[in-house]
Amino acid sequence: MLIKTENLWKVYEIGNEKVQVQALRGVDLDVKKGEYLAIMGPSGSGKSTLMNLIGCLDTPTQGKYYLNSRLVSQMNDDELAFIRNKEIGFVFQTFNLLPRATALHNVELPLIYNGTESKERLEKARKALKMVDLEDRVTHKPNELSGGERQRVAIARAIVNNPSLILADEPTGNLDTVTGADIMKLFDRLHTDGNTVIIVTHEPDIAKYADRVVHIRDGMIEKDERLK
């Protein structure tokens, strides 16, 4: 099992009054290696909170989270940073690229952070860009690329470390319908190549690309359905 959560809670305290908001309420979720999962839910449902916990960007108030059989819910910040770099490839709605850096350098970043030596870094970054059909755009900066190309650079950056999990948050949210469909076909390809893919979305048209959809409402799993 790649991901296992047990009774996962996340409670936020808001304002001076210390008002408690229960963003997640006892979520149990198992995800096998190689699965293609969509997490769906309306705004405020808890889906982004769950994504942040799965991505080791936050820690739960209560409960356990195992990634690759390691209990990450009790790790400190340094340990979580290591897990994020080695185990998880992130794709965000807003691309999160360095504006003055080339596509190649943007893709290199996770390898720079983990100390990969220069020659190997360049080889891996070029290979990742080739996997997303951007080998002819390596020297282009984000403002010289279309929205779809920027998202492809972001996906190349996500896969360059060969992570255990590709985690995408509304990956087509800033793209037109045709470009969004192209990006989703790319995720299909990555999944077919053996990657575990989790997409967080509020759009049914995007969720239908996945093999399984988990519906979140009011911080709890409302429905867990297999599509394929």
Contacts in CASP RR format, 6 or more apart in sequence:
PFRMAT RR
TARGET T0000
AUTHOR 0000-0000-0000
METHOD contacts of the structure
MODEL  1
MLIKTENLWKVYEIGNEKVQVQALRGVDLDVKKGEYLAIMGPSGSGKSTL
MNLIGCLDTPTQGKYYLNSRLVSQMNDDELAFIRNKEIGFVFQTFNLLPR
ATALHNVELPLIYNGTESKERLEKARKALKMVDLEDRVTHKPNELSGGER
QRVAIARAIVNNPSLILADEPTGNLDTVTGADIMKLFDRLHTDGNTVIIV
THEPDIAKYADRVVHIRDGMIEKDERLK
1 30 0 8 1.000
1 31 0 8 1.000
1 32 0 8 1.000
1 33 0 8 1.000
1 66 0 8 1.000
1 69 0 8 1.000
2 31 0 8 1.000
2 32 0 8 1.000
2 33 0 8 1.000
2 34 0 8 1.000
2 35 0 8 1.000
2 67 0 8 1.000
2 68 0 8 1.000
2 164 0 8 1.000
2 165 0 8 1.000
2 196 0 8 1.000
3 29 0 8 1.000
3 30 0 8 1.000
3 31 0 8 1.000
3 54 0 8 1.000
3 65 0 8 1.000
3 66 0 8 1.000
3 67 0 8 1.000
3 165 0 8 1.000
4 29 0 8 1.000
4 30 0 8 1.000
4 31 0 8 1.000
4 64 0 8 1.000
4 65 0 8 1.000
4 66 0 8 1.000
5 27 0 8 1.000
5 28 0 8 1.000
5 29 0 8 1.000
5 30 0 8 1.000
5 53 0 8 1.000
5 54 0 8 1.000
5 63 0 8 1.000
5 64 0 8 1.000
5 65 0 8 1.000
5 66 0 8 1.000
6 28 0 8 1.000
6 63 0 8 1.000
6 64 0 8 1.000
6 65 0 8 1.000
7 26 0 8 1.000
7 27 0 8 1.000
7 28 0 8 1.000
7 62 0 8 1.000
7 63 0 8 1.000
7 64 0 8 1.000
8 24 0 8 1.000
8 26 0 8 1.000
8 27 0 8 1.000
8 28 0 8 1.000
8 29 0 8 1.000
8 50 0 8 1.000
8 53 0 8 1.000
8 60 0 8 1.000
8 62 0 8 1.000
8 63 0 8 1.000
8 64 0 8 1.000
8 65 0 8 1.000
8 73 0 8 1.000
9 22 0 8 1.000
9 24 0 8 1.000
9 25 0 8 1.000
9 26 0 8 1.000
9 27 0 8 1.000
9 60 0 8 1.000
9 61 0 8 1.000
9 62 0 8 1.000
9 63 0 8 1.000
10 22 0 8 1.000
10 23 0 8 1.000
10 24 0 8 1.000
10 49 0 8 1.000
10 53 0 8 1.000
10 58 0 8 1.000
10 60 0 8 1.000
10 61 0 8 1.000
11 20 0 8 1.000
11 21 0 8 1.000
11 22 0 8 1.000
11 23 0 8 1.000
11 61 0 8 1.000
11 62 0 8 1.000
12 20 0 8 1.000
12 21 0 8 1.000
12 23 0 8 1.000
13 19 0 8 1.000
13 20 0 8 1.000
13 21 0 8 1.000
14 20 0 8 1.000
14 21 0 8 1.000
22 219 0 8 1.000
23 44 0 8 1.000
23 46 0 8 1.000
23 49 0 8 1.000
23 219 0 8 1.000
24 46 0 8 1.000
24 49 0 8 1.000
24 50 0 8 1.000
24 53 0 8 1.000
24 60 0 8 1.000
24 219 0 8 1.000
24 220 0 8 1.000
25 218 0 8 1.000
25 219 0 8 1.000
25 220 0 8 1.000
26 62 0 8 1.000
26 63 0 8 1.000
26 219 0 8 1.000
26 220 0 8 1.000
27 50 0 8 1.000
27 216 0 8 1.000
27 219 0 8 1.000
27 220 0 8 1.000
27 221 0 8 1.000
28 221 0 8 1.000
29 50 0 8 1.000
29 214 0 8 1.000
29 221 0 8 1.000
31 37 0 8 1.000
31 196 0 8 1.000
31 198 0 8 1.000
32 196 0 8 1.000
33 164 0 8 1.000
33 196 0 8 1.000
34 191 0 8 1.000
34 194 0 8 1.000
34 195 0 8 1.000
34 196 0 8 1.000
34 197 0 8 1.000
35 196 0 8 1.000
35 197 0 8 1.000
35 211 0 8 1.000
35 212 0 8 1.000
36 187 0 8 1.000
36 188 0 8 1.000
36 191 0 8 1.000
36 196 0 8 1.000
36 197 0 8 1.000
36 209 0 8 1.000
36 210 0 8 1.000
36 211 0 8 1.000
36 212 0 8 1.000
37 197 0 8 1.000
37 198 0 8 1.000
37 199 0 8 1.000
37 210 0 8 1.000
37 211 0 8 1.000
37 212 0 8 1.000
37 213 0 8 1.000
37 214 0 8 1.000
38 198 0 8 1.000
38 199 0 8 1.000
38 200 0 8 1.000
38 201 0 8 1.000
38 206 0 8 1.000
38 207 0 8 1.000
38 209 0 8 1.000
38 210 0 8 1.000
38 212 0 8 1.000
38 213 0 8 1.000
38 214 0 8 1.000
39 47 0 8 1.000
39 50 0 8 1.000
39 51 0 8 1.000
39 198 0 8 1.000
39 199 0 8 1.000
39 200 0 8 1.000
39 201 0 8 1.000
39 213 0 8 1.000
39 214 0 8 1.000
39 216 0 8 1.000
40 47 0 8 1.000
40 201 0 8 1.000
40 202 0 8 1.000
40 204 0 8 1.000
40 207 0 8 1.000
40 213 0 8 1.000
40 214 0 8 1.000
40 215 0 8 1.000
40 216 0 8 1.000
41 47 0 8 1.000
41 202 0 8 1.000
41 215 0 8 1.000
41 216 0 8 1.000
41 217 0 8 1.000
42 202 0 8 1.000
42 217 0 8 1.000
43 202 0 8 1.000
45 216 0 8 1.000
45 217 0 8 1.000
45 218 0 8 1.000
45 219 0 8 1.000
46 216 0 8 1.000
46 219 0 8 1.000
47 200 0 8 1.000
47 202 0 8 1.000
47 216 0 8 1.000
48 169 0 8 1.000
48 200 0 8 1.000
49 58 0 8 1.000
49 219 0 8 1.000
50 200 0 8 1.000
50 216 0 8 1.000
50 219 0 8 1.000
51 167 0 8 1.000
51 169 0 8 1.000
51 198 0 8 1.000
51 200 0 8 1.000
52 58 0 8 1.000
53 59 0 8 1.000
53 60 0 8 1.000
53 65 0 8 1.000
53 73 0 8 1.000
54 65 0 8 1.000
54 67 0 8 1.000
54 165 0 8 1.000
54 167 0 8 1.000
54 198 0 8 1.000
55 84 0 8 1.000
55 88 0 8 1.000
55 90 0 8 1.000
55 165 0 8 1.000
55 167 0 8 1.000
56 67 0 8 1.000
56 72 0 8 1.000
56 75 0 8 1.000
56 80 0 8 1.000
56 83 0 8 1.000
56 84 0 8 1.000
56 87 0 8 1.000
56 88 0 8 1.000
57 84 0 8 1.000
59 73 0 8 1.000
59 75 0 8 1.000
59 80 0 8 1.000
60 73 0 8 1.000
63 73 0 8 1.000
64 71 0 8 1.000
64 73 0 8 1.000
64 74 0 8 1.000
65 71 0 8 1.000
65 72 0 8 1.000
65 73 0 8 1.000
66 72 0 8 1.000
66 73 0 8 1.000
67 83 0 8 1.000
67 87 0 8 1.000
67 164 0 8 1.000
67 165 0 8 1.000
68 87 0 8 1.000
68 164 0 8 1.000
70 83 0 8 1.000
72 79 0 8 1.000
72 80 0 8 1.000
72 83 0 8 1.000
75 83 0 8 1.000
84 90 0 8 1.000
85 110 0 8 1.000
85 113 0 8 1.000
85 114 0 8 1.000
85 161 0 8 1.000
86 114 0 8 1.000
86 161 0 8 1.000
86 163 0 8 1.000
87 163 0 8 1.000
87 164 0 8 1.000
87 165 0 8 1.000
88 163 0 8 1.000
88 164 0 8 1.000
88 165 0 8 1.000
88 166 0 8 1.000
88 167 0 8 1.000
89 110 0 8 1.000
89 157 0 8 1.000
89 158 0 8 1.000
89 159 0 8 1.000
89 161 0 8 1.000
89 163 0 8 1.000
89 165 0 8 1.000
89 166 0 8 1.000
89 167 0 8 1.000
90 96 0 8 1.000
90 158 0 8 1.000
90 167 0 8 1.000
90 168 0 8 1.000
90 169 0 8 1.000
91 151 0 8 1.000
91 154 0 8 1.000
91 155 0 8 1.000
91 158 0 8 1.000
91 166 0 8 1.000
91 167 0 8 1.000
91 168 0 8 1.000
91 169 0 8 1.000
91 171 0 8 1.000
92 154 0 8 1.000
92 168 0 8 1.000
92 169 0 8 1.000
92 170 0 8 1.000
92 171 0 8 1.000
93 169 0 8 1.000
93 170 0 8 1.000
93 171 0 8 1.000
93 173 0 8 1.000
93 174 0 8 1.000
94 174 0 8 1.000
95 142 0 8 1.000
95 147 0 8 1.000
95 150 0 8 1.000
95 151 0 8 1.000
95 153 0 8 1.000
95 154 0 8 1.000
95 174 0 8 1.000
96 154 0 8 1.000
97 106 0 8 1.000
97 142 0 8 1.000
97 150 0 8 1.000
97 153 0 8 1.000
97 154 0 8 1.000
97 157 0 8 1.000
98 105 0 8 1.000
98 106 0 8 1.000
98 109 0 8 1.000
98 142 0 8 1.000
99 141 0 8 1.000
99 142 0 8 1.000
99 143 0 8 1.000
100 141 0 8 1.000
101 141 0 8 1.000
102 138 0 8 1.000
102 139 0 8 1.000
102 140 0 8 1.000
102 141 0 8 1.000
103 129 0 8 1.000
103 134 0 8 1.000
103 137 0 8 1.000
103 138 0 8 1.000
103 139 0 8 1.000
103 140 0 8 1.000
103 141 0 8 1.000
103 142 0 8 1.000
103 145 0 8 1.000
103 153 0 8 1.000
103 156 0 8 1.000
104 122 0 8 1.000
104 125 0 8 1.000
104 126 0 8 1.000
104 129 0 8 1.000
104 138 0 8 1.000
104 139 0 8 1.000
105 125 0 8 1.000
106 142 0 8 1.000
106 153 0 8 1.000
106 154 0 8 1.000
106 157 0 8 1.000
107 125 0 8 1.000
107 128 0 8 1.000
107 129 0 8 1.000
107 153 0 8 1.000
107 156 0 8 1.000
107 157 0 8 1.000
107 160 0 8 1.000
108 121 0 8 1.000
108 122 0 8 1.000
108 125 0 8 1.000
108 160 0 8 1.000
109 157 0 8 1.000
110 157 0 8 1.000
110 160 0 8 1.000
110 161 0 8 1.000
111 120 0 8 1.000
111 121 0 8 1.000
111 124 0 8 1.000
111 125 0 8 1.000
111 160 0 8 1.000
111 161 0 8 1.000
112 121 0 8 1.000
114 161 0 8 1.000
116 124 0 8 1.000
124 160 0 8 1.000
125 156 0 8 1.000
125 160 0 8 1.000
126 135 0 8 1.000
126 138 0 8 1.000
128 156 0 8 1.000
128 157 0 8 1.000
128 159 0 8 1.000
128 160 0 8 1.000
129 135 0 8 1.000
129 137 0 8 1.000
129 138 0 8 1.000
129 153 0 8 1.000
129 156 0 8 1.000
131 156 0 8 1.000
131 159 0 8 1.000
132 152 0 8 1.000
132 153 0 8 1.000
132 155 0 8 1.000
132 156 0 8 1.000
132 186 0 8 1.000
133 152 0 8 1.000
134 149 0 8 1.000
134 152 0 8 1.000
134 153 0 8 1.000
134 156 0 8 1.000
137 145 0 8 1.000
137 149 0 8 1.000
137 153 0 8 1.000
140 149 0 8 1.000
142 150 0 8 1.000
142 153 0 8 1.000
145 153 0 8 1.000
146 179 0 8 1.000
147 174 0 8 1.000
147 175 0 8 1.000
147 179 0 8 1.000
148 175 0 8 1.000
148 179 0 8 1.000
148 180 0 8 1.000
148 182 0 8 1.000
148 183 0 8 1.000
151 171 0 8 1.000
151 172 0 8 1.000
151 174 0 8 1.000
151 175 0 8 1.000
151 179 0 8 1.000
151 183 0 8 1.000
152 183 0 8 1.000
152 186 0 8 1.000
155 166 0 8 1.000
155 171 0 8 1.000
155 183 0 8 1.000
155 186 0 8 1.000
155 187 0 8 1.000
155 190 0 8 1.000
158 166 0 8 1.000
158 168 0 8 1.000
159 166 0 8 1.000
159 190 0 8 1.000
159 195 0 8 1.000
164 196 0 8 1.000
165 196 0 8 1.000
165 197 0 8 1.000
165 198 0 8 1.000
166 187 0 8 1.000
166 190 0 8 1.000
166 195 0 8 1.000
166 196 0 8 1.000
166 197 0 8 1.000
166 198 0 8 1.000
167 198 0 8 1.000
167 200 0 8 1.000
168 187 0 8 1.000
168 197 0 8 1.000
168 198 0 8 1.000
168 199 0 8 1.000
168 200 0 8 1.000
169 200 0 8 1.000
170 200 0 8 1.000
170 201 0 8 1.000
170 202 0 8 1.000
171 183 0 8 1.000
171 184 0 8 1.000
171 187 0 8 1.000
171 199 0 8 1.000
171 201 0 8 1.000
171 206 0 8 1.000
172 179 0 8 1.000
172 180 0 8 1.000
172 183 0 8 1.000
172 184 0 8 1.000
172 201 0 8 1.000
172 203 0 8 1.000
172 206 0 8 1.000
173 203 0 8 1.000
175 183 0 8 1.000
184 206 0 8 1.000
184 209 0 8 1.000
187 197 0 8 1.000
187 199 0 8 1.000
187 209 0 8 1.000
188 209 0 8 1.000
190 197 0 8 1.000
191 197 0 8 1.000
197 210 0 8 1.000
199 206 0 8 1.000
199 207 0 8 1.000
199 209 0 8 1.000
199 210 0 8 1.000
201 207 0 8 1.000
207 213 0 8 1.000
208 227 0 8 1.000
210 227 0 8 1.000
211 226 0 8 1.000
211 227 0 8 1.000
211 228 0 8 1.000
212 224 0 8 1.000
212 225 0 8 1.000
212 226 0 8 1.000
212 227 0 8 1.000
213 223 0 8 1.000
213 224 0 8 1.000
213 225 0 8 1.000
213 227 0 8 1.000
214 221 0 8 1.000
214 223 0 8 1.000
214 224 0 8 1.000
215 221 0 8 1.000
215 222 0 8 1.000
215 223 0 8 1.000
215 224 0 8 1.000
215 225 0 8 1.000
216 222 0 8 1.000
END
